[in-house]
Amino acid sequence: MKITNQFNLPDVVVDALLQDDYTKGKSNRSVTSLIDSPRVAILQRNNEHRIEQDVVDFLWSRFGTSVHGMFEAAVANNQHANVISEERMYAEVRGWTISGAVDLQEVYDDGVLISDYKVTSVWSVIHDKTEWHNQLNAYAWLVRWSKDLPVKGLRIIAILRDWQRRKAQMEADYPQSPIHIVEIPLWSEDDADKYIRGRVRLHQEAEYDYLVSGSDLPACTAAERWEKPTTYAVLKKGRKRAVRVLTTREEAEAYIEPLGTGHAIEERLGESTRCSQDWCRVARWCDQFQMES
């Protein structure tokens, strides 16, 4: 990867932002890569030497690392033997080694409580994120397979970098604290196993088809592209906040008809947030991005 410093940050700041001791160990895929798009994984590996990233882009990632370090240090000073921090585990699936580092495990007689720290936005907590469900249940699968222990629960410990006290006081559905616990539903052992084996098969087939057969990479799904559909907002004239947001123009027109001329319909075009050069590091080499942008 080529690192740039467009804003002429001091060397000490650059060095701090570039510190990274992450490793997926001796594995074919980490959990975070496995639950993500095979297309992205392959394009990142094949273009690693050409990817450019500015040093400021590492800010929130390093901030997250610092938060992890703070909690890890607290666990190290904790006298409770049932608490395990930052343990990397491995399991074999279809000839591949899958690894994952679990931020926090609390081991009880009736099972392991798995927690993952996230430095994130309030939006992520309010709207939920499917990838959190996938990641935490993949960790549960790892704990069962690598340690032969049952899992009793999953949760995200979310540190909200954009939390506002005034909004917490004014809005009932707004997180009431800058540190918010999100309970993640625990899948059955059978469902988790089917999911992991399906993801491994998907990545293996993509590797084989691309490297051996020369086939096109599988397209990123709507979820992997963070796709937001086009919606139709009913607005009262003179106000910016929508009275109602509907999924089709026909629904919006039917809704607005009895409201009279004091309202209008605003089309809000959908987009694939991740599928841009601002978010996706391999967009330059992605034919799906070129065709759909």
Backbone hydrogen bonds, N-H to C=O, Kabsch-Sander energy under -0.5 kcal/mol:
donor,donor_aa,acceptor,acceptor_aa,energy
2,K,51,I,-3.3
3,I,1,M,-0.6
4,T,53,Q,-1.9
8,N,5,N,-1.7
13,V,10,P,-0.5
14,V,10,P,-2.4
15,D,11,D,-3.0
16,A,12,V,-1.7
17,L,13,V,-2.4
18,L,14,V,-1.7
19,Q,15,D,-0.5
19,Q,16,A,-0.8
27,S,25,G,-1.8
28,N,97,T,-2.2
29,R,97,T,-1.5
31,V,99,S,-1.8
34,L,30,S,-2.6
35,I,31,V,-2.2
36,D,33,S,-0.8
41,A,37,S,-1.9
42,I,38,P,-2.4
43,L,39,R,-2.5
44,Q,40,V,-2.5
45,R,41,A,-1.9
46,N,42,I,-2.5
47,N,43,L,-1.4
48,E,45,R,-0.7
50,R,47,N,-1.9
51,I,47,N,-1.4
53,Q,2,K,-2.4
55,V,4,T,-2.5
57,D,54,D,-1.7
58,F,55,V,-1.7
59,L,56,V,-1.8
62,R,58,F,-2.7
63,F,59,L,-2.4
64,G,60,W,-2.3
65,T,61,S,-1.9
66,S,62,R,-2.3
67,V,63,F,-2.1
68,H,64,G,-2.4
69,G,65,T,-2.3
70,M,66,S,-2.1
71,F,67,V,-2.2
72,E,68,H,-2.7
73,A,69,G,-2.3
74,A,70,M,-1.6
75,V,71,F,-2.0
76,A,72,E,-2.1
77,N,73,A,-1.4
78,N,75,V,-1.0
81,A,79,Q,-0.5
83,V,80,H,-1.3
84,I,105,Q,-2.9
86,E,103,D,-1.7
87,E,102,V,-1.2
88,R,86,E,-0.5
89,M,87,E,-0.5
89,M,100,G,-2.7
91,A,98,I,-1.9
93,V,96,W,-2.9
96,W,93,V,-2.5
98,I,91,A,-3.1
98,I,96,W,-0.6
99,S,29,R,-2.0
100,G,89,M,-1.7
102,V,87,E,-2.3
102,V,100,G,-0.6
104,L,115,S,-1.7
105,Q,84,I,-2.8
106,E,113,L,-2.2
107,V,82,N,-3.1
107,V,105,Q,-0.6
108,Y,106,E,-0.6
108,Y,111,G,-2.4
111,G,108,Y,-1.4
112,V,150,P,-2.0
113,L,106,E,-2.7
114,I,112,V,-0.6
114,I,153,G,-2.6
115,S,104,L,-2.7
116,D,155,R,-1.7
118,K,157,I,-2.2
120,T,118,K,-0.8
120,T,159,I,-2.2
125,V,121,S,-1.0
126,I,122,V,-2.6
127,H,123,W,-2.6
128,D,124,S,-0.8
132,W,129,K,-1.0
133,H,129,K,-1.1
134,N,130,T,-2.2
135,Q,131,E,-2.7
136,L,132,W,-2.4
137,N,133,H,-1.9
138,A,134,N,-1.8
139,Y,135,Q,-2.1
140,A,136,L,-2.0
141,W,137,N,-1.9
142,L,138,A,-2.1
143,V,139,Y,-2.6
144,R,140,A,-2.2
145,W,141,W,-2.5
146,S,142,L,-3.2
147,K,143,V,-1.8
148,D,144,R,-1.2
149,L,143,V,-0.8
152,K,112,V,-2.0
153,G,112,V,-1.3
154,L,184,I,-0.6
155,R,114,I,-1.8
156,I,182,V,-2.7
157,I,116,D,-2.6
158,A,156,I,-0.9
158,A,180,H,-2.8
159,I,118,K,-3.5
160,L,158,A,-0.7
160,L,178,P,-3.1
161,R,120,T,-2.3
161,R,159,I,-0.9
163,W,160,L,-1.3
168,A,164,Q,-1.7
169,Q,165,R,-1.7
170,M,166,R,-1.6
171,E,167,K,-2.7
174,Y,171,E,-1.2
180,H,158,A,-2.7
180,H,178,P,-0.5
182,V,156,I,-2.7
182,V,180,H,-0.5
183,E,181,I,-0.6
184,I,154,L,-2.1
187,W,185,P,-0.6
192,A,188,S,-2.4
193,D,189,E,-2.2
194,K,190,D,-2.3
195,Y,191,D,-2.2
196,I,192,A,-2.5
197,R,193,D,-2.4
198,G,194,K,-2.2
199,R,195,Y,-2.4
200,V,196,I,-2.5
201,R,197,R,-2.3
202,L,198,G,-2.2
203,H,199,R,-2.3
204,Q,200,V,-2.8
205,E,201,R,-2.7
206,A,202,L,-1.9
207,E,203,H,-2.3
208,Y,204,Q,-2.6
209,D,205,E,-2.8
210,Y,206,A,-2.0
211,L,207,E,-2.7
212,V,208,Y,-2.5
213,S,208,Y,-1.6
215,S,209,D,-3.4
225,R,221,T,-1.5
226,W,223,A,-1.3
227,E,222,A,-2.5
228,K,271,E,-3.2
231,T,268,R,-2.3
232,Y,246,L,-3.1
233,A,266,E,-2.9
234,V,244,R,-3.3
235,L,233,A,-0.6
235,L,264,A,-3.1
236,K,241,R,-0.5
237,K,235,L,-0.5
237,K,262,G,-2.6
239,R,236,K,-2.2
243,V,234,V,-3.4
244,R,234,V,-1.1
246,L,232,Y,-2.9
252,A,248,T,-1.9
253,E,249,R,-2.9
254,A,250,E,-2.2
255,Y,251,E,-2.1
256,I,252,A,-2.3
257,E,253,E,-1.5
259,L,256,I,-1.5
260,G,256,I,-0.8
260,G,257,E,-0.8
263,H,260,G,-0.9
264,A,235,L,-2.5
266,E,233,A,-2.9
267,E,265,I,-0.5
268,R,231,T,-3.1
269,L,267,E,-0.7
271,E,228,K,-1.2
273,T,226,W,-1.6
273,T,271,E,-0.8
274,R,225,R,-1.3
275,C,225,R,-0.8
276,S,274,R,-2.5
279,W,276,S,-0.6
280,C,276,S,-3.2
281,R,279,W,-0.6
283,A,280,C,-1.2
285,W,282,V,-1.4
286,C,283,A,-1.5
287,D,285,W,-0.6
290,Q,286,C,-2.0
291,M,287,D,-2.2
292,E,288,Q,-1.9
293,S,289,F,-1.5
